[in-house]
């Protein structure tokens, strides 16, 4: 199996597949960030593309293994998203099942990562609207798509990349949470409601001129939509902790997006989804300071303690709706 992290191997691979041509000129640049694979930006003539290969051992301090065939999940789910929200998703070009490599259209080089914009204090509500509406559209459409349900019924990758490192690993440090966490794990693993992205976050949404490009679908599975909501919402809360001057703004944007999402939720009982979302959100908070993949910008002990306080307050107080949960979170951060 080739290793595209070796530039000469990637170059030979692309030449053999006639994806690049010396006569037209080409360039290969490796993308930084991310822990689950190798990503290269390839400019072939005037055509940009992304080439990705999954790693069996993720690039983290802890041992974290996962089947590299998740690249097939990624390209298949990328295609599903392209079907339902084509203006918000890049097009898939190919998948090489022998080498766990897939190629797709690249977003424009001038794009910025939404995460970077948010951390800099740039809160664009048009980008927020498009992002949450895309998620709501896919959740709604795929809840009625029998073919998608069958294609993504396997949750092994989801377990290895999310349940084990985010929830079970974290709960092992807090044994008193086992009784709280186990029903949540069971619900996530046993539910078959819609296509769950599994990594829906501002890190995986690129922005250019207020247009969005949703990326990184390798954790996709047919499961419970509360995971996407909790995983996504968690990032805005963490940013509110990181930059307390913008706390109200981050949480206001999050409330705006959750309101849009729940207003479009017709595929399951809204209150049931809301309760599951809030319960899981508490564990996601804890996971980003004590799990295998801690948020890299939550560095001070004070901020980590604030995140832990939020998590345990959600667990103990069990707010009955997301507006009350966000109000409680804001009070904790700004205390």
Helices and strands as residue ranges (DSSP letters): H 7-16, E 26-30, E 37-44, E 47-54, H 70-84, G 86-88, E 92-96, E 101-105, E 112-113, H 114-119, H 125-142, H 146-151, H 156-158, I 159-168, H 169-171, G 175-177, H 178-190, E 194-196, G 202-204, E 205-208, E 211-214, E 221-223, H 226-242, G 244-246, H 247-263, H 270-290, H 301-317, H 322-333
